[in-house]
Amino acid sequence: TLPGRSNGLGDVSATLGYDGATTGLSGAAVARKYTRWRDDEGPGTEPAWSVHRRYCEDDVRALAFVTEELLVKASKVPETPVSTTLFFVGFLAIFLLDMLH
C-alpha cells in the first residue's frame, strides 16, 4: 500500500517527505489551460509557460523521489523463491491476458 491519502503523486510524495514547488496547478488545470489556448491562440489565452514548466519539472522530480524511496524500501524486503515465482506468474498472467484482448 502506498503512503498517503490517495495514490496520487502529490499525496504520496508529500507523505514520503518530498517538499516540491507550489505552482497552484494540477494536471487537470494544465490540460484545461492548454486546451483553451490551443483552441483559441489569442494573447489572452496563452498559458504562463514558465509556471507550466515548473509544474512539469516538479512532477518529474516528485516521481523520481517516490521511485527512489520505493526502491530503498523494496531492497529491505528479502527475496524468496516463492515471492519471485509469484511475481513471475502474475506478470505472465497479465501478459497473456493482454495478448487475448
Secondary structure, DSSP 8 states (H G I E B T S, - for coil): --SSSSS-HHHHHHHHT------S--HHHHHHHHHHHHHS--TTT---HHHHHHHHHHHHHHHHHHHHHHHHHHHTS---HHHHHHHHHHHHHHHHHHHH-
